[in-house]
Amino acid sequence: MKSFFLFLFASLAWLPAAGRECHTLLWFDATANFARLSCVDSIRYYLDKTKAAGFTDIVLDVKPISGEVLYSSTIAPEMKEWQGFRRADSFQFVPSMIKEAHRRGLRIHASLNIFAGGHNFFDRGICYTQYPEWASTLYTDSGMVGMMAVKSKYSTMLNPADPAIQHYELSILRELATRFPELDGVILDRVRYDGIAADFSDVSRRLFEKYIGAVLQHFPQDVFHWTKNSDGSSRIAEGPYYNKWLEWRARIVHDFIAAARQTIKAVAPAMSFGDYTGAWYPIYYEVGVNWASCTSDPANAYAWATLEYKNTGYAELLDLFTTGNYFFEVTKDEALANTKAAHTETGRIGRREYWYSVEGSCEIAAEVTRKVVPVYGGLYVEQYAGHPEQFSKAVTMCLTKSDGLMVFDLIHIVNYNWWDLLGKVIRETH
């Protein structure tokens, strides 16, 4: 009988939590829509389209990867120009978006790229102008490299463990909540490491040694070292402290999430506190993030998790959680039938699992978060270019197997003119 109930729980784990209001979120990227959203008439037009399509919320990117912000700040530089287009000095972007969104009954969440401080494609951002020492140090198969030198990566990621960086980012959150208390929420983005190669700075070494209570004699090899495959490609070989290193990085992110929540709630207790991550939980440890419930124990399923890793789960700290279910394959069967190598945001390449699909990743998100927070499945529209029928299936899947929907980004809906398509699917699925 016990095994029957365990099977029943597992088979139903993906179902949205009963009684939760379904939210549909449309993301407004800061730089992609910079010129488009630079006057009130244009804001009104696109918010009307957003409302008519059936969205309940918008996510407004106010701190892109450059580390600049889209409002006047005493802490971070303000982005007034992007790729030759300059907004009028008198234009109040964030207040205008809040006012017009609320006029239409739309909730509005400010999104901030937290541990990002530069755009490597344009050599722009706070790492280039103010804080070059904050750029993350990567341990690559060619040695130690600063992120600003890695031009194949568009985002200059910061070191999440650095106390000075944490203090700076928390001060921005405090200022935002103080200046715009009428916001319905904030959603953090890029609260993570760049990947498995980050961060191997002297700061990280000292903090990790303090965490484990030991001095490493062979750093970074005590964590891992690079070796070659037979085809000449590189892979990591785990050192004695590899799993503890993964645990420590996840603890760093957990504790920052806790501090960020406290910072927001101290200023605006009713403001929703949310987070965005990728949906590929089985390998998300590579970026130092455990977005599961603290009651979910990955050590039962994954060799990379220590017995203490579960204590880094932070789902309970969130009011809202949206995942990037960024896969062209909608169903699990589609993913398993695809024999091409899988690529993720972290740069990982490998064979496809069931969770390498919108359906499978929605299921695993519901399973590991234990339904302690509403989870909104997210889609990257650009992945479905030329395939509106696949996009429709993906929207339906998110609305069916998660607590709602997040669509990234406004620019793609505009470019493909998929407003009517979205509205039809949202109305039919609700």
TIDOPA-885814 format. One line per 4 residues: their letters; for each residue x, y, z of C-alpha. Coordinates in steps of 0.2 Angstrom, whole numbers, plus 5000, padded with zeros to 4 digits. Last residue first. Example, Ala and Ser with C-alpha at 12.3 -4.5 7.8 and 13.67 -1.06 7.14 Angstrom:
BEGIN
SA	5068 4995 5036 ~ 5062 4978 5039
This chain:
BEGIN
HTER	4962 5145 4904 ~ 4968 5134 4889 ~ 4957 5141 4876 ~ 4959 5160 4881
IVKG	4978 5158 4882 ~ 4979 5149 4865 ~ 4969 5162 4856 ~ 4978 5177 4864
LLDW	4995 5170 4860 ~ 4990 5167 4842 ~ 4982 5184 4840 ~ 4998 5192 4847
WNYN	5010 5182 4837 ~ 5015 5196 4825 ~ 5032 5188 4822 ~ 5043 5203 4826
VIHI	5031 5210 4840 ~ 5030 5193 4849 ~ 5049 5192 4847 ~ 5052 5209 4854
LDFV	5040 5206 4869 ~ 5051 5192 4876 ~ 5051 5180 4884 ~ 5034 5173 4889
MLGD	5030 5167 4906 ~ 5016 5155 4909 ~ 5005 5149 4923 ~ 5005 5137 4938
SKTL	5013 5123 4928 ~ 5008 5108 4918 ~ 4993 5114 4909 ~ 4998 5133 4906
CMTV	5016 5128 4902 ~ 5010 5114 4890 ~ 4997 5125 4881 ~ 5011 5138 4878
AKSF	5023 5125 4871 ~ 5009 5118 4859 ~ 5006 5136 4853 ~ 5025 5138 4850
QEPH	5025 5122 4840 ~ 5011 5128 4829 ~ 5020 5144 4827 ~ 5035 5136 4819
GAYQ	5045 5149 4809 ~ 5054 5155 4824 ~ 5050 5143 4839 ~ 5067 5146 4848
EVYL	5065 5165 4847 ~ 5050 5163 4859 ~ 5060 5158 4874 ~ 5046 5150 4885
GGYV	5043 5151 4903 ~ 5034 5139 4915 ~ 5027 5148 4930 ~ 5030 5140 4947
PVVK	5019 5145 4962 ~ 5029 5142 4978 ~ 5029 5128 4990 ~ 5023 5116 4977
RTVE	5036 5103 4981 ~ 5049 5113 4972 ~ 5058 5097 4967 ~ 5043 5089 4959
AAIE	5035 5104 4951 ~ 5051 5109 4943 ~ 5054 5091 4937 ~ 5037 5091 4929
CSGE	5038 5108 4920 ~ 5055 5102 4914 ~ 5048 5086 4906 ~ 5034 5095 4897
VSYW	5044 5109 4890 ~ 5057 5097 4885 ~ 5075 5092 4890 ~ 5067 5084 4906
YERR	5065 5068 4897 ~ 5084 5067 4894 ~ 5094 5072 4879 ~ 5112 5067 4877
GIRG	5126 5079 4881 ~ 5133 5096 4879 ~ 5134 5109 4893 ~ 5137 5127 4889
TETH	5128 5133 4905 ~ 5114 5140 4894 ~ 5111 5122 4888 ~ 5116 5112 4873
AAKT	5109 5094 4869 ~ 5118 5083 4856 ~ 5106 5077 4842 ~ 5097 5061 4844
NALA	5080 5069 4846 ~ 5067 5055 4850 ~ 5069 5057 4868 ~ 5065 5076 4867
EDKT	5050 5073 4856 ~ 5043 5060 4868 ~ 5045 5071 4883 ~ 5034 5084 4874
VEFF	5038 5102 4869 ~ 5054 5100 4860 ~ 5060 5117 4856 ~ 5067 5119 4873
YNGT	5069 5134 4885 ~ 5058 5130 4900 ~ 5065 5145 4908 ~ 5058 5145 4925
TFLD	5047 5157 4934 ~ 5046 5158 4953 ~ 5034 5169 4964 ~ 5033 5172 4982
LLEA	5050 5165 4985 ~ 5060 5160 5001 ~ 5052 5143 5002 ~ 5060 5139 4985
YGTN	5078 5141 4993 ~ 5086 5124 4993 ~ 5104 5126 5001 ~ 5099 5114 5015
KYEL	5097 5100 5002 ~ 5116 5101 4998 ~ 5120 5094 5016 ~ 5120 5075 5011
TAWA	5132 5080 4996 ~ 5125 5082 4978 ~ 5135 5078 4963 ~ 5130 5060 4963
YANA	5112 5064 4959 ~ 5096 5055 4964 ~ 5095 5053 4983 ~ 5107 5067 4986
PDST	5095 5079 4977 ~ 5085 5080 4994 ~ 5069 5090 4992 ~ 5063 5097 5009
CSAW	5074 5113 5006 ~ 5062 5116 4991 ~ 5072 5117 4975 ~ 5081 5132 4967
NVGV	5098 5125 4970 ~ 5110 5136 4961 ~ 5129 5136 4959 ~ 5129 5138 4940
EYYI	5134 5120 4937 ~ 5122 5114 4950 ~ 5109 5118 4937 ~ 5113 5101 4929
PYWA	5098 5090 4935 ~ 5087 5106 4937 ~ 5086 5111 4919 ~ 5073 5124 4921
GTYD	5084 5139 4920 ~ 5081 5152 4933 ~ 5070 5167 4937 ~ 5066 5173 4955
GFSM	5052 5182 4964 ~ 5048 5193 4979 ~ 5031 5200 4978 ~ 5029 5217 4987
APAV	5018 5217 5002 ~ 5032 5220 5014 ~ 5039 5235 5005 ~ 5055 5242 5013
AKIT	5060 5228 5025 ~ 5052 5215 5013 ~ 5064 5220 4999 ~ 5080 5218 5010
QRAA	5074 5203 5018 ~ 5071 5194 5001 ~ 5088 5200 4995 ~ 5096 5193 5011
AIFD	5088 5176 5009 ~ 5092 5176 4990 ~ 5110 5180 4995 ~ 5111 5166 5008
HVIR	5104 5153 4995 ~ 5117 5159 4982 ~ 5132 5157 4993 ~ 5125 5140 5000
ARWE	5124 5134 4981 ~ 5142 5139 4979 ~ 5147 5130 4995 ~ 5138 5114 4990
LWKN	5147 5114 4973 ~ 5163 5116 4982 ~ 5159 5102 4994 ~ 5156 5091 4979
YYPG	5173 5095 4971 ~ 5183 5094 4987 ~ 5193 5078 4983 ~ 5196 5083 4965
EAIR	5184 5080 4950 ~ 5191 5078 4933 ~ 5184 5091 4921 ~ 5183 5089 4902
SSGD	5192 5095 4887 ~ 5190 5090 4869 ~ 5204 5082 4860 ~ 5194 5067 4852
SNKT	5201 5055 4865 ~ 5195 5067 4879 ~ 5208 5078 4888 ~ 5209 5083 4906
WHFV	5205 5099 4916 ~ 5207 5099 4935 ~ 5194 5099 4949 ~ 5191 5106 4967
DQPF	5208 5101 4974 ~ 5215 5106 4957 ~ 5211 5124 4960 ~ 5220 5125 4972
HQLV	5233 5112 4978 ~ 5237 5114 4996 ~ 5219 5119 5001 ~ 5218 5126 5019
AGIY	5205 5119 5030 ~ 5189 5124 5039 ~ 5177 5119 5025 ~ 5169 5136 5024
KEFL	5184 5146 5028 ~ 5193 5138 5014 ~ 5179 5142 5003 ~ 5180 5160 5008
RRSV	5198 5161 5005 ~ 5197 5152 4988 ~ 5183 5163 4982 ~ 5192 5179 4986
DSFD	5207 5173 4977 ~ 5197 5171 4962 ~ 5191 5154 4955 ~ 5173 5158 4951
AAIG	5167 5151 4939 ~ 5172 5136 4928 ~ 5156 5126 4932 ~ 5146 5141 4925
DYRV	5143 5159 4925 ~ 5138 5159 4943 ~ 5121 5163 4949 ~ 5108 5176 4954
RDLI	5106 5179 4935 ~ 5088 5186 4937 ~ 5078 5193 4951 ~ 5060 5196 4950
VGDL	5053 5211 4959 ~ 5035 5214 4963 ~ 5019 5224 4962 ~ 5028 5240 4960
EPFR	5020 5254 4969 ~ 5034 5255 4981 ~ 5045 5263 4967 ~ 5059 5273 4975
TALE	5061 5263 4991 ~ 5059 5246 4982 ~ 5072 5251 4970 ~ 5084 5259 4983
RLIS	5084 5243 4993 ~ 5087 5232 4978 ~ 5102 5243 4972 ~ 5109 5242 4990
LEYH	5107 5223 4989 ~ 5118 5223 4973 ~ 5132 5233 4981 ~ 5132 5223 4997
QIAP	5133 5207 4987 ~ 5147 5214 4976 ~ 5157 5219 4991 ~ 5154 5202 5000
DAPN	5162 5193 4985 ~ 5153 5176 4984 ~ 5142 5180 4969 ~ 5157 5183 4958
LMTS	5152 5194 4943 ~ 5147 5189 4926 ~ 5152 5199 4911 ~ 5138 5194 4899
YKSK	5140 5191 4880 ~ 5151 5176 4882 ~ 5162 5172 4866 ~ 5172 5188 4871
VAMM	5180 5180 4885 ~ 5192 5194 4890 ~ 5180 5203 4901 ~ 5177 5186 4910
GVMG	5195 5186 4918 ~ 5204 5170 4913 ~ 5214 5157 4924 ~ 5221 5143 4914
SDTY	5219 5137 4896 ~ 5207 5122 4901 ~ 5197 5136 4910 ~ 5197 5142 4928
LTSA	5186 5158 4926 ~ 5188 5173 4936 ~ 5172 5184 4938 ~ 5173 5202 4934
WEPY	5172 5212 4950 ~ 5190 5219 4948 ~ 5185 5229 4933 ~ 5174 5239 4944
QTYC	5170 5257 4937 ~ 5170 5259 4918 ~ 5172 5242 4910 ~ 5165 5231 4925
IGRD	5151 5244 4926 ~ 5145 5241 4909 ~ 5151 5241 4891 ~ 5164 5232 4880
FFNH	5150 5231 4867 ~ 5150 5212 4864 ~ 5156 5209 4882 ~ 5141 5217 4890
GGAF	5145 5221 4908 ~ 5141 5219 4926 ~ 5130 5204 4929 ~ 5127 5196 4946
INLS	5110 5203 4949 ~ 5101 5205 4932 ~ 5086 5215 4938 ~ 5067 5212 4935
AHIR	5054 5224 4940 ~ 5037 5216 4942 ~ 5021 5224 4935 ~ 5003 5218 4938
LGRR	4991 5223 4924 ~ 4974 5230 4927 ~ 4975 5242 4912 ~ 4978 5258 4922
HAEK	4990 5248 4933 ~ 5001 5245 4917 ~ 5000 5263 4912 ~ 5006 5270 4929
IMSP	5019 5257 4932 ~ 5026 5259 4914 ~ 5026 5278 4916 ~ 5035 5277 4933
VFQF	5048 5266 4926 ~ 5052 5276 4910 ~ 5052 5294 4916 ~ 5055 5304 4900
SDAR	5062 5322 4903 ~ 5080 5317 4898 ~ 5073 5311 4881 ~ 5079 5294 4877
RFGQ	5094 5292 4867 ~ 5096 5279 4852 ~ 5114 5276 4846 ~ 5115 5258 4851
WEKM	5108 5261 4868 ~ 5107 5278 4877 ~ 5100 5284 4894 ~ 5106 5269 4904
EPAI	5108 5276 4922 ~ 5124 5272 4932 ~ 5121 5262 4948 ~ 5121 5269 4966
TSSY	5112 5286 4967 ~ 5100 5280 4954 ~ 5089 5288 4940 ~ 5080 5275 4931
LVEG	5084 5262 4918 ~ 5099 5254 4927 ~ 5116 5250 4922 ~ 5124 5233 4927
SIPK	5128 5229 4908 ~ 5117 5214 4910 ~ 5101 5223 4910 ~ 5094 5232 4926
VDLV	5076 5238 4924 ~ 5069 5223 4915 ~ 5050 5225 4916 ~ 5040 5209 4919
IDTF	5022 5211 4914 ~ 5007 5203 4922 ~ 4990 5197 4918 ~ 4992 5192 4900
GAAK	4977 5188 4890 ~ 4982 5194 4872 ~ 4971 5210 4874 ~ 4981 5215 4890
TKDL	4998 5214 4881 ~ 4991 5223 4865 ~ 4985 5237 4876 ~ 5002 5237 4885
YYRI	5010 5238 4868 ~ 5000 5254 4863 ~ 5001 5262 4880 ~ 5020 5261 4880
SDVC	5021 5268 4863 ~ 5011 5283 4867 ~ 5021 5286 4883 ~ 5038 5287 4874
SLRA	5054 5277 4874 ~ 5047 5259 4874 ~ 5052 5254 4856 ~ 5069 5262 4857
FNAT	5074 5252 4872 ~ 5065 5236 4868 ~ 5079 5224 4865 ~ 5089 5234 4878
ADFW	5078 5232 4893 ~ 5069 5216 4890 ~ 5050 5217 4892 ~ 5044 5200 4899
LLTH	5026 5194 4897 ~ 5018 5185 4912 ~ 5003 5175 4913 ~ 4997 5171 4931
CERG	4985 5157 4935 ~ 4977 5160 4952 ~ 4981 5146 4964 ~ 4967 5135 4970
AAPL	4974 5118 4967 ~ 4993 5118 4964 ~ 4997 5114 4946 ~ 5000 5095 4942
WALS	5018 5089 4940 ~ 5018 5079 4956 ~ 5003 5068 4951 ~ 5013 5053 4945
AFLF	5025 5054 4959 ~ 5012 5055 4972 ~ 5002 5041 4965 ~ 5018 5030 4965
LFFS	5022 5034 4983 ~ 5004 5030 4987 ~ 5005 5013 4979 ~ 5022 5009 4987
KM	5014 5012 5004 ~ 5000 5000 5000
